[in-house]
Amino acid sequence: MQFEVDAPCACGGKRYQELYQSVYERGRVPGYPFALLKCGECRLIRSAPVPDPAMYEALDFHESDGRLEARERPWLAAAADGIIQELRRAGLPASAPILDVGCNTGELVHALRERGHDAEGCDIDGAAITVGRSRGLPLFALNLERERPPRAYGAAVLVHTLEHTLEPMALLDHLAGGLRAGAPVYVAVPNIGGLIPLLMRENWGFLMPSQHVCHFTPSTLQATVERTLRFGLHHSSQRVKLEPAGVGLKGMAKRVTAELGRLGNRSDEIRAVFTASDL
């Protein structure tokens, strides 16, 4: 089966190496034919064909069992506690407003608010936003690939969100425009470079080519973040000042430092914390 590249890579590259073709039999769209393509410029892996945005409505991603309380969802409570711990390590002020990007119906927003944080959420799924707002949660519809947040936030959380975007660098660029100086950003994405996905290939549960546009490794996540020209990424306790190439005229460019709070390179997930600040 031949798959056409229907859009350039997020970096602008148009040369691709096909890794393999197969049929995905797991998840909500069994029997889904796809190919994985690696960009010849930035080496980011993407799905072909690009998933149809209308599929999210068809699959009812906004459905929920109605139990928002974290005490009834131990996994959610643990996730919220872990995220807060990582953000605090990166300097999160107690009163800083937090934006959950790709919040769906707001379960994580609810858990963060239960812990005393001023959390809000945004998503492109209007139906999910309606469900969450009906429960009193401060959620709003926003496409960060096209526009900035409505106000400045002291932190942001993207938990399994970035892989769904066709233009992850545009999303990060717009997000950076809505962050306060020094705001920490927590990112979690599936790690296609881990041992489990390398062994399981199309049988890997997090592959989900009918929903995931981009597939990250630690190095391509770093490159994607750096290419926004607002974030830089480095490992451990090092600090690096990123000098954006070609955008320094008349002081219009913003240089941003980034510090990795933790890169949890599990076999199937990458977790990283960045800090953004004007220099």
N, C-alpha and C positions, 0 to 999 in steps of 0.2 A: 504494500500500500504506500502511495506517495503522499507526503504531507507538505503543503506549501507553507512558507514562512509568510504569514499574513500581516506581520508588523515587525519593525526593527527591534533589536534588543533595547533595554532601558538605557544602555550606554550610547546608543546610536549605531552600534555595529550591525552589519547585515550579512556577515559570513558565519555560517554555522557548521558544526560537525555533528552528524547524527550519531548518538550513542547507541540507541537501539529502538526498535518498534515492538509493540506488544498490544495485548488487550487486557485492560484492568477489570478484574472480576469481583473486586471488593467494594464495599461502601454502598452508596445509594444509587449508583449508576453502573450496574454490572454489565459486562460486555462492551466496555468503552474502549475503542481503538485509539491509540495515541503513539506519539514518538517523543523521545527526549532529545533535545538539541542543545549543544554547548556553543556559546558565543565565541567566535574566534578572536574577539578583542578583549573582553573582560572575563571570559570563561564562565559566566553565569549560565546555569542550566535552566531551560524553560520547557514548558509543555507545548506540543503542537497536536491538534489545533488549540488556539487560545480558548479557554473555557468561556461559554456564553454567560454574560451577567444575568440573563433572564432565568438561568438555571437555579439561582439562589431562591427566587420566588417559587419556582416549581417544586423545589425540594423542601419548602417550608422550614427554612433555617431558623425562623422566629418562633417555632413551636417550643414550648417549655412545659415542664410538669407543674409549674406554679410554686415550687418550693424554693424561695429565694434565701431562706435562712441558712447561713453558713454552718450552723450547728447540725443541720440535717444533711450537709454535704461536706464531710470531713476533707475530701480532696480540695474543695474550693477554699475552705478555711486555711488549709496548709499552704495552698498557692498564694493566697492573699498575704499571709504572714511572711512567706519567703520573699515576695515582691517588696513588701515594705522594708524588710530587713536589708535587702540589697540597695534600695533607694536611699535608705538612711546612711548606709556605708558610703554612698556617693554624695552625701551632704543634703539630703532632703530636709527642709525645715518642717516642723510639725504642722504649721498653718498653711503650707503651700497647697494650692489647688492642683489636683491631679486629673489629667485627661486620659481616659481609657479609649484608645483608638481601635475601632472594630469591636465595640462593646456588645453587639447583638442585643439581647433583651435586658442586659444590665446586671447579671448575676455578680460579676466581679466588682462593679461599681457599688452594689449593695454591700458586699463584704468589706470593701475599703471604707465605706461610710460607717459601717458598724464598728470599725476600729478607730473612729474619730477623725477620719480624713475627709476633706472637702473634695469629693470625687464626682466627676461628671463623665459622661460617655458619649461618643459619636459613632455613627455607622452609616453606610450607604443604604442599608436595608430599612426602608421606611416602615414596613410592617413590624419589624422587630422593635424599632423605636416606639411605635404606637403601643405595643404590648408592655414595654418597660415603663413608659410614661403613665400608663393606666394604673400602675402600681406605685406611682408617686416618685419615681426615680428621675433625676435631672439628666435626661438624654436628649440628643438632638441629631437630626440628619445632616451629614456633611460628607462630601467627597474630597478628601485631603489630596487627592491627585490633581485637583483643579482649584482648590481654594484654601485659605488659611483658617485656623481656628478663630472664633469671634472675639477671644480675649487672650491675654497672656497667662500661661500656666506655669506652675512651679515644678511640674514633673509630668511625664507621659509614660504610658504603658502600652506596648503592642505585643499581645500574647497571641501567637499564631495568626497574625494579621498580614504581615509583609509579604508572605508567600502568595496571597490572593491577589496582589496588585500587579497590573500590567506595567505600571511605571513606578517602581519602588523609590527611585531617586527623586521623582517629583513629589511623592508623598512625604518623604523625609525633609525635602527642601521647604515645603509648605508648613510642615510641623515645626521646623526650626524657627520659622518666622513667627510662631505663636508661643515661643518659650521664653521665660525669663532668663537672664544671664545666670549661668551655672546650673540650670535645671537638669536634673538627671533623667535619663530615658532608659526604661527597661524594655529589652527586646527578646522575645523567644520565638524561634522558628525551627521547623524540622531540619535535621542535618542529613542531607543526602550523601555526604561524604563519610558517614559513619559506617561501622562494620556491618550492622544489621541491614541497612538498605543496600549495601554493596553485595551482600550475600543473597538477599531476598528479591532484589530487583522489582519486577512488577507485582510481586506478592507483598511488598512492604506496605503496612497499613497506613503510613503517613504520606505515601506517594500521591494519591488522590488527584490524578491528572485532570479529572473533570472539574476540579475546583481550584487546584493550585497552579498558578501561572509560572511562578519562579521557584527554583529549588536551590537552596543555599548550602554552601560549605562554610567553615569558619573564614577561609580566605576570601571567598566571594562576598560574604556578608561585610567583611572589612572594606573591600573595594567598593561595594555599593554605597556604604555610608560615607566613605571618603570622597566619592565622586559627587556628592551633593554640594561640595565646597563650603558646607557649613559645619560638618562634623569631620573629625579625624578619629581613628581608632588605633589603639595599641594595646599590648598585652601587659599583664601583671601590674606592677606599680609604676612603670615608666610613664612619663608624660611627654607628649610630642606636640609641637606646634606645627600645624599644617599650613603650608603656604599655598593657597589656591593658585593654580596656574592660569595666567591670562585674564584675571579679573580684578586687578589691583588699581585700576585707574581712578584718580580723584577720590580715593578713600571709599569707593562704593562697595568694595569687597569686604566681607567679614571673615576674619580668621577665627577659627574655633578650635579650642583644645578638647580632646576627648580622653577619658580615662576608663579603662575597662575594669569595672568593679569585680566581675567574675565572668569567665567564659566557661560555662559548664558544658564541656564537649562530651556529653553522653553519646552513646552510639546512635541515637536517633533524634537528638535535640541540641540546639545551640541556645544558650542563654547569656546575654551580655548586658552590661549597664554602661551607658555613655553619659558624659557631662558636656553640655554645650555652654559656651560663654563668649561674649564679644571681647576682643583684645584691643 
